[in-house]
Amino acid sequence: MDALGAIWKCTISISGTLLVGACTGAIALPLTVGIILPLIGFATRGIVGGSPAARMMAYHEGYVPIDGFVARMQSRGERGYTVVLGALAGLALNGYEAIYLNHLCSGDGPE
């Protein structure tokens, strides 16, 4: 295979890996968080009574710091989770594979 063909093949492989990671993260993370948050009590209509989230609030006697865990989870529970953060997480997780593919393409990795 000529040098240009090899470069093109590697570029397609690395780009495809990153694209798959971004798409997987954009779908999986919001779905996962969208299931887990309501299960522990952070719902779209507020904190569910008797849930672990309600116990967290009760432990602090209703005081919720603006930047605290309960406030952040409640905010995410109310508005759902963003697809953008999922895509970024997928890119980050597949970045390692892209680096590995880059080493293979440059001849530094195992054949």
Biopython code that builds the backbone (N, CA, C, O; Angstrom):
import numpy as np
from Bio.PDB.StructureBuilder import StructureBuilder

atoms = [
    (1, "MET", "N", (0.853, -1.168, 0.000)),
    (1, "MET", "CA", (0.000, 0.000, 0.000)),
    (1, "MET", "C", (0.900, 1.232, 0.000)),
    (1, "MET", "O", (1.894, 1.278, 0.724)),
    (2, "ASP", "N", (0.557, 2.216, -0.799)),
    (2, "ASP", "CA", (1.377, 3.428, -0.843)),
    (2, "ASP", "C", (1.199, 4.246, 0.434)),
    (2, "ASP", "O", (0.251, 4.028, 1.189)),
    (3, "ALA", "N", (2.113, 5.186, 0.674)),
    (3, "ALA", "CA", (2.126, 5.953, 1.925)),
    (3, "ALA", "C", (0.839, 6.753, 2.114)),
    (3, "ALA", "O", (0.295, 6.814, 3.216)),
    (4, "LEU", "N", (0.357, 7.366, 1.032)),
    (4, "LEU", "CA", (-0.866, 8.171, 1.139)),
    (4, "LEU", "C", (-2.069, 7.294, 1.495)),
    (4, "LEU", "O", (-2.916, 7.695, 2.293)),
    (5, "GLY", "N", (-2.143, 6.103, 0.907)),
    (5, "GLY", "CA", (-3.224, 5.166, 1.224)),
    (5, "GLY", "C", (-3.183, 4.722, 2.675)),
    (5, "GLY", "O", (-4.231, 4.592, 3.309)),
    (6, "ALA", "N", (-1.988, 4.486, 3.215)),
    (6, "ALA", "CA", (-1.839, 4.074, 4.606)),
    (6, "ALA", "C", (-2.251, 5.200, 5.549)),
    (6, "ALA", "O", (-2.910, 4.958, 6.560)),
    (7, "ILE", "N", (-1.867, 6.411, 5.224)),
    (7, "ILE", "CA", (-2.244, 7.572, 6.051)),
    (7, "ILE", "C", (-3.755, 7.740, 6.044)),
    (7, "ILE", "O", (-4.372, 7.969, 7.084)),
    (8, "TRP", "N", (-4.343, 7.624, 4.859)),
    (8, "TRP", "CA", (-5.801, 7.766, 4.759)),
    (8, "TRP", "C", (-6.524, 6.693, 5.572)),
    (8, "TRP", "O", (-7.496, 6.983, 6.269)),
    (9, "LYS", "N", (-6.038, 5.442, 5.479)),
    (9, "LYS", "CA", (-6.650, 4.343, 6.227)),
    (9, "LYS", "C", (-6.563, 4.599, 7.729)),
    (9, "LYS", "O", (-7.536, 4.380, 8.450)),
    (10, "CYS", "N", (-5.418, 5.054, 8.200)),
    (10, "CYS", "CA", (-5.255, 5.342, 9.629)),
    (10, "CYS", "C", (-6.140, 6.507, 10.060)),
    (10, "CYS", "O", (-6.730, 6.471, 11.140)),
    (11, "THR", "N", (-6.234, 7.523, 9.235)),
    (11, "THR", "CA", (-7.076, 8.675, 9.559)),
    (11, "THR", "C", (-8.531, 8.263, 9.679)),
    (11, "THR", "O", (-9.230, 8.707, 10.589)),
    (12, "ILE", "N", (-8.988, 7.422, 8.774)),
    (12, "ILE", "CA", (-10.363, 6.924, 8.823)),
    (12, "ILE", "C", (-10.575, 6.087, 10.096)),
    (12, "ILE", "O", (-11.605, 6.225, 10.756)),
    (13, "SER", "N", (-9.619, 5.229, 10.441)),
    (13, "SER", "CA", (-9.737, 4.386, 11.632)),
    (13, "SER", "C", (-9.817, 5.222, 12.900)),
    (13, "SER", "O", (-10.674, 4.983, 13.751)),
    (14, "ILE", "N", (-8.939, 6.190, 13.029)),
    (14, "ILE", "CA", (-8.915, 7.036, 14.228)),
    (14, "ILE", "C", (-10.181, 7.884, 14.304)),
    (14, "ILE", "O", (-10.791, 7.988, 15.369)),
    (15, "SER", "N", (-10.582, 8.488, 13.191)),
    (15, "SER", "CA", (-11.796, 9.314, 13.171)),
    (15, "SER", "C", (-13.024, 8.482, 13.502)),
    (15, "SER", "O", (-13.899, 8.918, 14.250)),
    (16, "GLY", "N", (-13.081, 7.285, 12.941)),
    (16, "GLY", "CA", (-14.207, 6.393, 13.219)),
    (16, "GLY", "C", (-14.274, 6.011, 14.689)),
    (16, "GLY", "O", (-15.357, 5.958, 15.273)),
    (17, "THR", "N", (-13.120, 5.744, 15.286)),
    (17, "THR", "CA", (-13.065, 5.398, 16.708)),
    (17, "THR", "C", (-13.593, 6.544, 17.559)),
    (17, "THR", "O", (-14.385, 6.322, 18.476)),
    (18, "LEU", "N", (-13.164, 7.760, 17.265)),
    (18, "LEU", "CA", (-13.623, 8.918, 18.034)),
    (18, "LEU", "C", (-15.107, 9.180, 17.816)),
    (18, "LEU", "O", (-15.818, 9.538, 18.755)),
    (19, "LEU", "N", (-15.577, 9.007, 16.594)),
    (19, "LEU", "CA", (-16.991, 9.222, 16.297)),
    (19, "LEU", "C", (-17.872, 8.209, 17.026)),
    (19, "LEU", "O", (-18.908, 8.566, 17.587)),
    (20, "VAL", "N", (-17.455, 6.955, 17.013)),
    (20, "VAL", "CA", (-18.213, 5.919, 17.724)),
    (20, "VAL", "C", (-18.248, 6.232, 19.216)),
    (20, "VAL", "O", (-19.291, 6.087, 19.854)),
    (21, "GLY", "N", (-17.127, 6.658, 19.774)),
    (21, "GLY", "CA", (-17.084, 7.006, 21.194)),
    (21, "GLY", "C", (-18.007, 8.163, 21.528)),
    (21, "GLY", "O", (-18.722, 8.129, 22.529)),
    (22, "ALA", "N", (-17.990, 9.186, 20.684)),
    (22, "ALA", "CA", (-18.845, 10.347, 20.927)),
    (22, "ALA", "C", (-20.322, 9.971, 20.838)),
    (22, "ALA", "O", (-21.123, 10.387, 21.675)),
    (23, "CYS", "N", (-20.676, 9.194, 19.836)),
    (23, "CYS", "CA", (-22.083, 8.784, 19.668)),
    (23, "CYS", "C", (-22.539, 7.868, 20.795)),
    (23, "CYS", "O", (-23.652, 8.009, 21.302)),
    (24, "THR", "N", (-21.683, 6.930, 21.189)),
    (24, "THR", "CA", (-22.022, 6.023, 22.280)),
    (24, "THR", "C", (-22.235, 6.799, 23.570)),
    (24, "THR", "O", (-23.208, 6.571, 24.289)),
    (25, "GLY", "N", (-21.322, 7.715, 23.857)),
    (25, "GLY", "CA", (-21.450, 8.522, 25.065)),
    (25, "GLY", "C", (-22.669, 9.422, 25.036)),
    (25, "GLY", "O", (-23.340, 9.605, 26.052)),
    (26, "ALA", "N", (-22.954, 9.987, 23.865)),
    (26, "ALA", "CA", (-24.100, 10.891, 23.739)),
    (26, "ALA", "C", (-25.420, 10.166, 23.969)),
    (26, "ALA", "O", (-26.406, 10.780, 24.376)),
    (27, "ILE", "N", (-25.438, 8.885, 23.712)),
    (27, "ILE", "CA", (-26.668, 8.098, 23.912)),
    (27, "ILE", "C", (-26.661, 7.423, 25.289)),
    (27, "ILE", "O", (-27.650, 7.489, 26.019)),
    (28, "ALA", "N", (-25.551, 6.778, 25.639)),
    (28, "ALA", "CA", (-25.512, 5.952, 26.853)),
    (28, "ALA", "C", (-25.519, 6.763, 28.141)),
    (28, "ALA", "O", (-26.253, 6.427, 29.070)),
    (29, "LEU", "N", (-24.722, 7.823, 28.218)),
    (29, "LEU", "CA", (-24.635, 8.563, 29.470)),
    (29, "LEU", "C", (-25.952, 9.218, 29.857)),
    (29, "LEU", "O", (-26.382, 9.070, 31.001)),
    (30, "PRO", "N", (-26.615, 9.939, 28.948)),
    (30, "PRO", "CA", (-27.904, 10.516, 29.345)),
    (30, "PRO", "C", (-28.943, 9.460, 29.708)),
    (30, "PRO", "O", (-29.735, 9.664, 30.628)),
    (31, "LEU", "N", (-28.949, 8.336, 28.994)),
    (31, "LEU", "CA", (-29.901, 7.268, 29.331)),
    (31, "LEU", "C", (-29.612, 6.681, 30.705)),
    (31, "LEU", "O", (-30.524, 6.474, 31.506)),
    (32, "THR", "N", (-28.349, 6.417, 30.969)),
    (32, "THR", "CA", (-27.962, 5.834, 32.252)),
    (32, "THR", "C", (-28.288, 6.786, 33.396)),
    (32, "THR", "O", (-28.902, 6.391, 34.386)),
    (33, "VAL", "N", (-27.874, 8.036, 33.255)),
    (33, "VAL", "CA", (-28.135, 9.014, 34.308)),
    (33, "VAL", "C", (-29.633, 9.277, 34.418)),
    (33, "VAL", "O", (-30.149, 9.485, 35.516)),
    (34, "GLY", "N", (-30.329, 9.268, 33.292)),
    (34, "GLY", "CA", (-31.774, 9.475, 33.297)),
    (34, "GLY", "C", (-32.528, 8.361, 34.002)),
    (34, "GLY", "O", (-33.666, 8.554, 34.432)),
    (35, "ILE", "N", (-31.910, 7.208, 34.123)),
    (35, "ILE", "CA", (-32.526, 6.083, 34.844)),
    (35, "ILE", "C", (-32.095, 6.104, 36.310)),
    (35, "ILE", "O", (-32.919, 5.901, 37.201)),
    (36, "ILE", "N", (-30.812, 6.348, 36.562)),
    (36, "ILE", "CA", (-30.280, 6.272, 37.910)),
    (36, "ILE", "C", (-30.783, 7.420, 38.796)),
    (36, "ILE", "O", (-31.195, 7.184, 39.932)),
    (37, "LEU", "N", (-30.754, 8.654, 38.288)),
    (37, "LEU", "CA", (-31.169, 9.785, 39.123)),
    (37, "LEU", "C", (-32.591, 9.642, 39.650)),
    (37, "LEU", "O", (-32.803, 9.826, 40.849)),
    (38, "PRO", "N", (-33.573, 9.325, 38.816)),
    (38, "PRO", "CA", (-34.915, 9.138, 39.368)),
    (38, "PRO", "C", (-35.008, 7.968, 40.351)),
    (38, "PRO", "O", (-35.795, 8.015, 41.297)),
    (39, "LEU", "N", (-34.211, 6.922, 40.134)),
    (39, "LEU", "CA", (-34.241, 5.779, 41.051)),
    (39, "LEU", "C", (-33.774, 6.150, 42.457)),
    (39, "LEU", "O", (-34.266, 5.602, 43.444)),
    (40, "ILE", "N", (-32.825, 7.080, 42.544)),
    (40, "ILE", "CA", (-32.355, 7.475, 43.878)),
    (40, "ILE", "C", (-33.090, 8.705, 44.402)),
    (40, "ILE", "O", (-32.776, 9.202, 45.483)),
    (41, "GLY", "N", (-34.076, 9.204, 43.635)),
    (41, "GLY", "CA", (-34.953, 10.236, 44.161)),
    (41, "GLY", "C", (-34.822, 11.619, 43.569)),
    (41, "GLY", "O", (-35.523, 12.528, 44.014)),
    (42, "PHE", "N", (-33.963, 11.827, 42.588)),
    (42, "PHE", "CA", (-33.826, 13.128, 41.938)),
    (42, "PHE", "C", (-34.679, 13.115, 40.672)),
    (42, "PHE", "O", (-34.198, 12.771, 39.592)),
    (43, "ALA", "N", (-35.946, 13.492, 40.815)),
    (43, "ALA", "CA", (-36.900, 13.415, 39.706)),
    (43, "ALA", "C", (-37.110, 14.790, 39.072)),
    (43, "ALA", "O", (-36.636, 15.805, 39.582)),
    (44, "THR", "N", (-37.826, 14.800, 37.956)),
    (44, "THR", "CA", (-38.076, 16.061, 37.241)),
    (44, "THR", "C", (-38.975, 17.004, 38.027)),
    (44, "THR", "O", (-38.952, 18.212, 37.789)),
    (45, "ARG", "N", (-39.764, 16.481, 38.957)),
    (45, "ARG", "CA", (-40.646, 17.333, 39.760)),
    (45, "ARG", "C", (-40.088, 17.621, 41.148)),
    (45, "ARG", "O", (-40.802, 18.132, 42.011)),
    (46, "GLY", "N", (-38.826, 17.299, 41.368)),
    (46, "GLY", "CA", (-38.210, 17.547, 42.666)),
    (46, "GLY", "C", (-37.755, 16.259, 43.314)),
    (46, "GLY", "O", (-37.785, 15.187, 42.711)),
    (47, "ILE", "N", (-37.332, 16.392, 44.558)),
    (47, "ILE", "CA", (-36.839, 15.226, 45.304)),
    (47, "ILE", "C", (-38.029, 14.412, 45.795)),
    (47, "ILE", "O", (-38.983, 14.952, 46.355)),
    (48, "VAL", "N", (-37.954, 13.116, 45.577)),
    (48, "VAL", "CA", (-39.029, 12.193, 45.930)),
    (48, "VAL", "C", (-38.950, 11.859, 47.423)),
    (48, "VAL", "O", (-37.890, 11.482, 47.922)),
    (49, "GLY", "N", (-40.063, 11.998, 48.125)),
    (49, "GLY", "CA", (-40.115, 11.699, 49.550)),
    (49, "GLY", "C", (-39.784, 10.249, 49.845)),
    (49, "GLY", "O", (-40.222, 9.350, 49.128)),
    (50, "GLY", "N", (-39.005, 10.017, 50.906)),
    (50, "GLY", "CA", (-38.638, 8.668, 51.311)),
    (50, "GLY", "C", (-37.502, 8.056, 50.516)),
    (50, "GLY", "O", (-37.114, 6.915, 50.765)),
    (51, "SER", "N", (-36.972, 8.791, 49.573)),
    (51, "SER", "CA", (-35.896, 8.272, 48.715)),
    (51, "SER", "C", (-34.529, 8.559, 49.350)),
    (51, "SER", "O", (-34.436, 9.318, 50.315)),
    (52, "PRO", "N", (-33.473, 7.951, 48.804)),
    (52, "PRO", "CA", (-32.127, 8.285, 49.279)),
    (52, "PRO", "C", (-31.827, 9.789, 49.148)),
    (52, "PRO", "O", (-31.131, 10.356, 49.990)),
    (53, "ALA", "N", (-32.346, 10.428, 48.103)),
    (53, "ALA", "CA", (-32.134, 11.869, 47.929)),
    (53, "ALA", "C", (-32.790, 12.645, 49.071)),
    (53, "ALA", "O", (-32.216, 13.607, 49.581)),
    (54, "ALA", "N", (-33.986, 12.227, 49.471)),
    (54, "ALA", "CA", (-34.680, 12.894, 50.580)),
    (54, "ALA", "C", (-33.910, 12.687, 51.885)),
    (54, "ALA", "O", (-33.839, 13.592, 52.717)),
    (55, "ARG", "N", (-33.334, 11.494, 52.063)),
    (55, "ARG", "CA", (-32.539, 11.241, 53.267)),
    (55, "ARG", "C", (-31.279, 12.110, 53.291)),
    (55, "ARG", "O", (-30.842, 12.552, 54.354)),
    (56, "MET", "N", (-30.698, 12.350, 52.107)),
    (56, "MET", "CA", (-29.529, 13.233, 52.040)),
    (56, "MET", "C", (-29.902, 14.639, 52.496)),
    (56, "MET", "O", (-29.166, 15.268, 53.256)),
    (57, "MET", "N", (-31.048, 15.126, 52.030)),
    (57, "MET", "CA", (-31.497, 16.456, 52.450)),
    (57, "MET", "C", (-31.816, 16.477, 53.939)),
    (57, "MET", "O", (-31.463, 17.433, 54.630)),
    (58, "ALA", "N", (-32.473, 15.444, 54.441)),
    (58, "ALA", "CA", (-32.845, 15.391, 55.847)),
    (58, "ALA", "C", (-31.608, 15.337, 56.744)),
    (58, "ALA", "O", (-31.606, 15.899, 57.840)),
    (59, "TYR", "N", (-30.579, 14.671, 56.285)),
    (59, "TYR", "CA", (-29.343, 14.565, 57.060)),
    (59, "TYR", "C", (-28.767, 15.949, 57.348)),
    (59, "TYR", "O", (-28.219, 16.192, 58.424)),
    (60, "HIS", "N", (-28.896, 16.854, 56.375)),
    (60, "HIS", "CA", (-28.391, 18.222, 56.521)),
    (60, "HIS", "C", (-29.490, 19.192, 56.941)),
    (60, "HIS", "O", (-29.335, 20.407, 56.817)),
    (61, "GLU", "N", (-30.606, 18.648, 57.439)),
    (61, "GLU", "CA", (-31.741, 19.432, 57.925)),
    (61, "GLU", "C", (-32.254, 20.417, 56.877)),
    (61, "GLU", "O", (-32.637, 21.540, 57.205)),
    (62, "GLY", "N", (-32.258, 19.989, 55.617)),
    (62, "GLY", "CA", (-32.803, 20.799, 54.535)),
    (62, "GLY", "C", (-31.837, 21.807, 53.940)),
    (62, "GLY", "O", (-32.142, 22.424, 52.920)),
    (63, "TYR", "N", (-30.674, 21.985, 54.560)),
    (63, "TYR", "CA", (-29.683, 22.930, 54.026)),
    (63, "TYR", "C", (-28.998, 22.297, 52.822)),
    (63, "TYR", "O", (-28.426, 21.211, 52.912)),
    (64, "VAL", "N", (-29.067, 22.995, 51.699)),
    (64, "VAL", "CA", (-28.451, 22.498, 50.468)),
    (64, "VAL", "C", (-27.517, 23.578, 49.927)),
    (64, "VAL", "O", (-27.988, 24.577, 49.383)),
    (65, "PRO", "N", (-26.200, 23.397, 50.067)),
    (65, "PRO", "CA", (-25.272, 24.382, 49.514)),
    (65, "PRO", "C", (-25.451, 24.507, 47.996)),
    (65, "PRO", "O", (-25.732, 23.521, 47.314)),
    (66, "ILE", "N", (-25.290, 25.698, 47.488)),
    (66, "ILE", "CA", (-25.501, 25.967, 46.059)),
    (66, "ILE", "C", (-24.669, 25.046, 45.178)),
    (66, "ILE", "O", (-25.153, 24.557, 44.158)),
    (67, "ASP", "N", (-23.434, 24.809, 45.561)),
    (67, "ASP", "CA", (-22.534, 24.014, 44.727)),
    (67, "ASP", "C", (-22.370, 22.586, 45.256)),
    (67, "ASP", "O", (-21.437, 21.883, 44.869)),
    (68, "GLY", "N", (-23.274, 22.159, 46.135)),
    (68, "GLY", "CA", (-23.154, 20.845, 46.747)),
    (68, "GLY", "C", (-23.676, 19.720, 45.857)),
    (68, "GLY", "O", (-24.289, 19.953, 44.815)),
    (69, "PHE", "N", (-23.411, 18.498, 46.301)),
    (69, "PHE", "CA", (-23.809, 17.311, 45.547)),
    (69, "PHE", "C", (-25.317, 17.240, 45.339)),
    (69, "PHE", "O", (-25.779, 16.994, 44.224)),
    (70, "VAL", "N", (-26.087, 17.453, 46.403)),
    (70, "VAL", "CA", (-27.544, 17.350, 46.298)),
    (70, "VAL", "C", (-28.083, 18.388, 45.315)),
    (70, "VAL", "O", (-28.963, 18.084, 44.509)),
    (71, "ALA", "N", (-27.560, 19.604, 45.381)),
    (71, "ALA", "CA", (-28.016, 20.662, 44.463)),
    (71, "ALA", "C", (-27.692, 20.305, 43.005)),
    (71, "ALA", "O", (-28.515, 20.508, 42.112)),
    (72, "ARG", "N", (-26.511, 19.783, 42.781)),
    (72, "ARG", "CA", (-26.123, 19.407, 41.408)),
    (72, "ARG", "C", (-26.990, 18.261, 40.876)),
    (72, "ARG", "O", (-27.451, 18.305, 39.736)),
    (73, "MET", "N", (-27.205, 17.251, 41.696)),
    (73, "MET", "CA", (-28.015, 16.114, 41.256)),
    (73, "MET", "C", (-29.470, 16.522, 41.048)),
    (73, "MET", "O", (-30.124, 16.050, 40.117)),
    (74, "GLN", "N", (-29.974, 17.397, 41.914)),
    (74, "GLN", "CA", (-31.344, 17.868, 41.741)),
    (74, "GLN", "C", (-31.485, 18.646, 40.438)),
    (74, "GLN", "O", (-32.473, 18.494, 39.719)),
    (75, "SER", "N", (-30.512, 19.464, 40.143)),
    (75, "SER", "CA", (-30.528, 20.230, 38.898)),
    (75, "SER", "C", (-30.520, 19.300, 37.691)),
    (75, "SER", "O", (-31.271, 19.504, 36.738)),
    (76, "ARG", "N", (-29.680, 18.292, 37.735)),
    (76, "ARG", "CA", (-29.624, 17.334, 36.621)),
    (76, "ARG", "C", (-30.896, 16.505, 36.542)),
    (76, "ARG", "O", (-31.356, 16.174, 35.449)),
    (77, "GLY", "N", (-31.463, 16.169, 37.687)),
    (77, "GLY", "CA", (-32.705, 15.406, 37.698)),
    (77, "GLY", "C", (-33.863, 16.198, 37.127)),
    (77, "GLY", "O", (-34.727, 15.641, 36.449)),
    (78, "GLU", "N", (-33.887, 17.508, 37.399)),
    (78, "GLU", "CA", (-34.985, 18.351, 36.916)),
    (78, "GLU", "C", (-34.933, 18.569, 35.406)),
    (78, "GLU", "O", (-35.962, 18.532, 34.732)),
    (79, "ARG", "N", (-33.757, 18.791, 34.894)),
    (79, "ARG", "CA", (-33.662, 19.126, 33.462)),
    (79, "ARG", "C", (-33.153, 17.987, 32.595)),
    (79, "ARG", "O", (-32.985, 18.147, 31.386)),
    (80, "GLY", "N", (-32.910, 16.848, 33.206)),
    (80, "GLY", "CA", (-32.351, 15.745, 32.440)),
    (80, "GLY", "C", (-30.862, 15.952, 32.264)),
    (80, "GLY", "O", (-30.306, 16.925, 32.772)),
    (81, "TYR", "N", (-30.234, 15.085, 31.579)),
    (81, "TYR", "CA", (-28.792, 15.167, 31.376)),
    (81, "TYR", "C", (-28.492, 15.553, 29.943)),
    (81, "TYR", "O", (-29.205, 15.141, 29.028)),
    (82, "THR", "N", (-27.454, 16.331, 29.736)),
    (82, "THR", "CA", (-27.173, 16.825, 28.399)),
    (82, "THR", "C", (-26.451, 15.795, 27.547)),
    (82, "THR", "O", (-25.628, 15.023, 28.041)),
    (83, "VAL", "N", (-26.764, 15.796, 26.292)),
    (83, "VAL", "CA", (-26.123, 14.908, 25.324)),
    (83, "VAL", "C", (-24.678, 15.337, 25.104)),
    (83, "VAL", "O", (-23.817, 14.499, 24.835)),
    (84, "VAL", "N", (-24.408, 16.624, 25.215)),
    (84, "VAL", "CA", (-23.058, 17.132, 24.981)),
    (84, "VAL", "C", (-22.067, 16.526, 25.975)),
    (84, "VAL", "O", (-20.979, 16.108, 25.580)),
    (85, "LEU", "N", (-22.429, 16.474, 27.259)),
    (85, "LEU", "CA", (-21.527, 15.886, 28.243)),
    (85, "LEU", "C", (-21.291, 14.405, 27.965)),
    (85, "LEU", "O", (-20.186, 13.901, 28.165)),
    (86, "GLY", "N", (-22.318, 13.715, 27.508)),
    (86, "GLY", "CA", (-22.158, 12.309, 27.151)),
    (86, "GLY", "C", (-21.204, 12.137, 25.982)),
    (86, "GLY", "O", (-20.364, 11.237, 25.985)),
    (87, "ALA", "N", (-21.334, 12.993, 24.994)),
    (87, "ALA", "CA", (-20.446, 12.928, 23.835)),
    (87, "ALA", "C", (-19.003, 13.199, 24.247)),
    (87, "ALA", "O", (-18.084, 12.531, 23.775)),
    (88, "LEU", "N", (-18.808, 14.171, 25.121)),
    (88, "LEU", "CA", (-17.453, 14.475, 25.591)),
    (88, "LEU", "C", (-16.872, 13.304, 26.387)),
    (88, "LEU", "O", (-15.691, 12.984, 26.256)),
    (89, "ALA", "N", (-17.699, 12.676, 27.203)),
    (89, "ALA", "CA", (-17.233, 11.513, 27.961)),
    (89, "ALA", "C", (-16.854, 10.376, 27.017)),
    (89, "ALA", "O", (-15.837, 9.711, 27.217)),
    (90, "GLY", "N", (-17.668, 10.153, 25.992)),
    (90, "GLY", "CA", (-17.356, 9.115, 25.011)),
    (90, "GLY", "C", (-16.076, 9.401, 24.255)),
    (90, "GLY", "O", (-15.285, 8.494, 23.999)),
    (91, "LEU", "N", (-15.868, 10.668, 23.895)),
    (91, "LEU", "CA", (-14.622, 11.049, 23.230)),
    (91, "LEU", "C", (-13.423, 10.795, 24.137)),
    (91, "LEU", "O", (-12.398, 10.267, 23.706)),
    (92, "ALA", "N", (-13.571, 11.178, 25.388)),
    (92, "ALA", "CA", (-12.463, 10.997, 26.331)),
    (92, "ALA", "C", (-12.138, 9.516, 26.507)),
    (92, "ALA", "O", (-10.969, 9.131, 26.511)),
    (93, "LEU", "N", (-13.164, 8.691, 26.651)),
    (93, "LEU", "CA", (-12.929, 7.264, 26.856)),
    (93, "LEU", "C", (-12.347, 6.597, 25.618)),
    (93, "LEU", "O", (-11.523, 5.690, 25.738)),
    (94, "ASN", "N", (-12.752, 7.023, 24.452)),
    (94, "ASN", "CA", (-12.215, 6.417, 23.226)),
    (94, "ASN", "C", (-10.932, 7.095, 22.769)),
    (94, "ASN", "O", (-10.312, 6.653, 21.802)),
    (95, "GLY", "N", (-10.530, 8.149, 23.443)),
    (95, "GLY", "CA", (-9.269, 8.807, 23.101)),
    (95, "GLY", "C", (-8.087, 7.870, 23.240)),
    (95, "GLY", "O", (-7.155, 7.918, 22.437)),
    (96, "TYR", "N", (-8.116, 7.005, 24.266)),
    (96, "TYR", "CA", (-7.036, 6.050, 24.462)),
    (96, "TYR", "C", (-6.921, 5.118, 23.261)),
    (96, "TYR", "O", (-5.819, 4.849, 22.781)),
    (97, "GLU", "N", (-8.055, 4.627, 22.779)),
    (97, "GLU", "CA", (-8.026, 3.743, 21.616)),
    (97, "GLU", "C", (-7.502, 4.476, 20.390)),
    (97, "GLU", "O", (-6.770, 3.900, 19.584)),
    (98, "ALA", "N", (-7.872, 5.744, 20.247)),
    (98, "ALA", "CA", (-7.374, 6.530, 19.118)),
    (98, "ALA", "C", (-5.862, 6.706, 19.205)),
    (98, "ALA", "O", (-5.168, 6.654, 18.190)),
    (99, "ILE", "N", (-5.348, 6.916, 20.424)),
    (99, "ILE", "CA", (-3.896, 7.036, 20.606)),
    (99, "ILE", "C", (-3.217, 5.721, 20.243)),
    (99, "ILE", "O", (-2.169, 5.719, 19.597)),
    (100, "TYR", "N", (-3.813, 4.599, 20.657)),
    (100, "TYR", "CA", (-3.267, 3.283, 20.332)),
    (100, "TYR", "C", (-3.257, 3.070, 18.809)),
    (100, "TYR", "O", (-2.268, 2.594, 18.250)),
    (101, "LEU", "N", (-4.354, 3.424, 18.153)),
    (101, "LEU", "CA", (-4.401, 3.292, 16.689)),
    (101, "LEU", "C", (-3.348, 4.166, 16.025)),
    (101, "LEU", "O", (-2.747, 3.771, 15.025)),
    (102, "ASN", "N", (-3.126, 5.347, 16.576)),
    (102, "ASN", "CA", (-2.119, 6.235, 16.019)),
    (102, "ASN", "C", (-0.738, 5.599, 16.118)),
    (102, "ASN", "O", (0.059, 5.698, 15.185)),
    (103, "HIS", "N", (-0.446, 4.939, 17.257)),
    (103, "HIS", "CA", (0.836, 4.251, 17.402)),
    (103, "HIS", "C", (0.950, 3.102, 16.412)),
    (103, "HIS", "O", (2.018, 2.886, 15.839)),
    (104, "LEU", "N", (-0.134, 2.360, 16.203)),
    (104, "LEU", "CA", (-0.106, 1.271, 15.225)),
    (104, "LEU", "C", (0.160, 1.813, 13.825)),
    (104, "LEU", "O", (0.940, 1.248, 13.058)),
    (105, "CYS", "N", (-0.503, 2.913, 13.513)),
    (105, "CYS", "CA", (-0.352, 3.472, 12.170)),
    (105, "CYS", "C", (1.046, 4.030, 11.930)),
    (105, "CYS", "O", (1.547, 3.990, 10.806)),
    (106, "SER", "N", (1.670, 4.546, 12.970)),
    (106, "SER", "CA", (2.998, 5.124, 12.806)),
    (106, "SER", "C", (4.095, 4.073, 12.882)),
    (106, "SER", "O", (5.268, 4.383, 12.677)),
    (107, "GLY", "N", (3.717, 2.823, 13.178)),
    (107, "GLY", "CA", (4.686, 1.744, 13.228)),
    (107, "GLY", "C", (5.323, 1.554, 14.587)),
    (107, "GLY", "O", (6.255, 0.762, 14.720)),
    (108, "ASP", "N", (4.835, 2.273, 15.621)),
    (108, "ASP", "CA", (5.408, 2.158, 16.957)),
    (108, "ASP", "C", (4.824, 0.994, 17.756)),
    (108, "ASP", "O", (5.439, 0.530, 18.716)),
    (109, "GLY", "N", (3.652, 0.525, 17.368)),
    (109, "GLY", "CA", (2.961, -0.503, 18.149)),
    (109, "GLY", "C", (3.205, -1.891, 17.604)),
    (109, "GLY", "O", (3.904, -2.062, 16.606)),
    (110, "PRO", "N", (2.617, -2.900, 18.272)),
    (110, "PRO", "CA", (2.759, -4.293, 17.792)),
    (110, "PRO", "C", (2.013, -4.494, 16.487)),
    (110, "PRO", "O", (1.006, -3.836, 16.227)),
    (111, "GLU", "N", (2.490, -5.367, 15.705)),
    (111, "GLU", "CA", (1.879, -5.629, 14.391)),
    (111, "GLU", "C", (0.808, -6.678, 14.502)),
    (111, "GLU", "O", (0.183, -7.030, 13.502)),
]
sb = StructureBuilder()
sb.init_structure("model")
sb.init_model(0)
sb.init_chain("A")
sb.init_seg("    ")
for serial, (resi, resn, name, xyz) in enumerate(atoms, 1):
    if name == "N":
        sb.init_residue(resn, " ", resi, " ")
    sb.init_atom(name, np.array(xyz, "f"), 0.0, 1.0, " ", f" {name:<3s}", serial, name[0])
structure = sb.get_structure()
